[in-house]
């Protein structure tokens, strides 16, 4: 753990929390996720399930490990999430015929319908972020965050 230096000392001085990247990112994430959480609560799915649906809708059927990576989930978490999503009829999961250890996930019609029902609200949320930041800064922020990722 980093030491906080005595007042007036430059050695080991931490930035104020208002300029701490981890803290600012957490605050920003909470503000970004608030309207998305409301949309998802109204839909009866979690943030993680939404990410899985978005990845599968965008990329098509794929190996579980790739879905986990693209949805920013740990593979053991995805395994549990996928079970719930299969039970809800949102995704399908089949065993790879060549490598039986691999599972291939795909969005089911009910999952596609869920995205379709929420697309207008999701686009409005994004439009709100763009209005707040401006189109150029919104795109620049995505590029900068992608560089950190």
N, C-alpha and C positions, 0 to 999 in steps of 0.2 A: 504494500500500500504506500502511495506517495506521501511524503511528509509535507505538511503545510509549514512554510517558513515563517519566522517571526515577522511581524509587520515591519516594512521597510527593507527587508532582505529580498534580493532577487533570486537567490539560489533556491531551487525547488518550489518556486511559486506556482500555484495552480491558477488557471484563469477563473474569473468569477463564474458561478454556475450559469448565469445568463449567456455566457460565451463558451460553455462546455459542450462540445459536439455530442457526446452521448446523451446529455440531459436535454439539449435542444431537439435532438432527433426523437427522443421519447415524447416530449411535449408535442412536437409536430405530428407524430404518429397518432397520438390520442385525438388531436383535433381533426386529422384526416379521417380517422376511423369512426368518429362519432356518427356522422350521417350514414355511413356504410353499415354500421352495426344496427342502426334503426331499420334500414331497408332489409337487412338479413333477418332480424328478429321478426319482422312482419312476414317474412317468407318461411320461417321455421328452420333455417339452416345456420351453421356457424361460419365464421370467417374462413376457417380452414377448408370447409366443404365448398364454399364459394370459390376459393382459389383453385381447388381441384377441378371444379366444373369449368372455370374459365380456361384453365390450361388444356383440358381435354376438348373443349369447344374450339379452341384456337388451333391446336396441333393435331387433333384426331387421336385415335387409339395409340397408346404407347405403353412401354414397360413401366412398371411401378416405380423403379428407381429413378427413371427420368421424370415421371410425374412429381415425385417427392422433391427432386432437385429444382424443377421449374416452379413448383408451388411453395418453395422455401419451407419444406417440412422434413422432419427426420423420418426415415423409412419405417421404423417401428410405429411412429405416430400415424403415418399414412395407412399402414396395415389396419389399424383400429378404425380410422376414419372411413376407409374404403368399405369395411364391413357394415358400418352404419348406413353408408350411402347406398350400398347394394340392397340392404333391407328396405330402404325408402324408395327403391326403384330408380335412383338418380344416375347410377352408373352400372356398367356390366364389367365383369372380371372373368377372364378365361386364362387357363394355363397355357403357356407356350408349348406347342407340340414338339419342338426340338429340345428345349431345355425346360423340363418340368418344374424346376425351381423358380422360374420366372413367371410373373403374372402380367397380363396385358389388361389395361383398363381402357374403357371407352365410355363416352357420355351416352346415357340412355335417353329415349324420347322425353321422359319426365324431367330429366336434368336440363335438356334443351328448352323445354317449355318454361322451366323455372327461370332460366336466363332470359328468355324472350319476355316473360312477364315483368321482369325487373330492368330491362334494358333502358327504357326511357328514364326511370329514376336514377339509374347508374350514370347515364349521360348527363343528367341535370347536376348530379354531384360533381362530376368532372368539370362541367361548365362553370360551376361555382368556384372551384379552385383556380381555373384559368382566369376568371373575372377578377379574383383577388390578386393574383400574381401578374396577370398579363400573359398572353400566349407565349411570348419569347422567353420570359423568366420561368414559366411553367416547364417548357421544353428543356431549358438550360438546367433547371433543378433536377429533372429526370436524368439528364446526361451526367451531371455531377455525382448524383447518388449512385448511378450505375458504375461510375469509375471507382467509387468506394467499395462497391459490392464485388 
